[in-house]
Amino acid sequence: MRALDVARLVVAFGLAVPLAGSLAIPSAYAAEPPHDIKGLYMMTDYPAVTIRPGTTSNISLRLQNYDLGPQRYKLSVEGVPSGWTATLLGGGQPVAAAMPAPDSSVPLQLRLDVPANASLAEQTLTVKAEGQGSEATLPIVVALAKELPAKLTVSSKLPELRGSPKSNFEYTLTIKNDSGRNLVASFAAAAPQNFETSFTEAYGTQELSSIPIDAGQSKDIKLKVRPPSAIDAGHFPVKVTVNAEDATAQTEVALDVAGQPQLQLSGRDGLLSARAVAAEQSTIPVVVTNSGTAPAENIELAATAPSGWKVTFQPAKIERLVPGKDTEVQALVTPSDKSLAGDYQVGMRATSRGETASSQFRVTVSTSTVWGMAGAGVIGVALLLMLGAVARFGRR
């Protein structure tokens, strides 16, 4: 019985080991990359290009070695038209040979100098790499075209902004040069009358009137618009024009100006003067006017008066004042009992959600007649006492 069990274990163990080995071997081979491509290749991302006569253009190339041993490859360019100059560059320098390592590539550039009077006929140039037993060729088709006209585009990320007449409206404008050459773009803004406009750097405060933009690139600038403070609520467009040589681009931004209350404070009939008596309450009529374009809500009234004075308002708050209307409140002013006769300044102001109006009132203070009569009585008594004393001591 024991012998049978041992035999079963030996058989099971013997089957298990080859099975494990058979699974491990394929996985090891699967980890290695396949080598389906072998040889030398001259490649580029753009085998057909368009060049403007009288310019210099660079075409990026790469010499690729797939599973070949390292060796020296001679480089050349065939089919170069008369008057053209074709130069192969490596690392920014002219080169005549290259040596790519196995399964790697060497970056190259084909620089073409085309004369201004070159024929506009299409040309085919062949870049060649030759080694011992292997070579690679790459035909490149070159078409010549006259210079394209300058082209610009301008756009705004947020073309409509909303605010009050006191707001500064700022728009970020993106100007793109879609030309094949560098340009200097100038810009201007056409805004409604009395609007202030200016252009600045995208991340600075320096004002600009033009900016250089490289071919195919774009730049951001800021347009700042400030409306006049007395403007009515409404929608106001601003047209932006960008010019560069013979190219023009336009876009439009807009300001949505919300209504804004504007308070004014004065006395009745425009008078800013009043009379009061020391230690007595006097009433001064105060007129609050809303000359803005939106209702003024919760208008609070306050005053600045000399020390010891008391100033209150009736009513103490105006709940709502629509545009173009005014209302009258009463300022209850009580000068200090120590106030001397003369003129005093009392400042009064009205405030509604950041909108404030103020005025200075001249208050002429006189002393009370009761105190004047009392003072006269005291003086009279003093005179009588003095006369009595003189008469009495004079007899002696």
Buried (B, 14 or more C-beta within 10 A) or exposed (E): EEEEEEEEEEEEEEEEEEEEEEEEEEEEEEEEEEEEEEEBBBEBEEEEBBBBBEBEBEBEBBBBBBEBEEEEBEBBBEBBBEEBEBBBBBEEEEBEBBEBEEEEBBEBBBBBBBBEEBEEEEBEBBBBBBBEEBBBBBBBEBEBEEEEEBBBBBBBEEBBBEBBBEBEBEBEBBBBBBBBBEBEBBBEBEBBEEBEBBBBBEEEEEEBEBBEBEEEEBBEBBBBBBBEEEBEBEEBEBEBBBBBEEBEBEBEBBBEBEBBBBBBBBBEEEEBEBEBBBBBEBEBBBBBBBBBBBBBEEBBBBBEBEEEBEBEBEEEEBEEBEBEEBBEBEBBBBBBEEBEEEEBEBEBBBBBEEBEBBBEBBBEBBBEEEEEEEEEEEEEEEEEEEEEEEEEEEEE
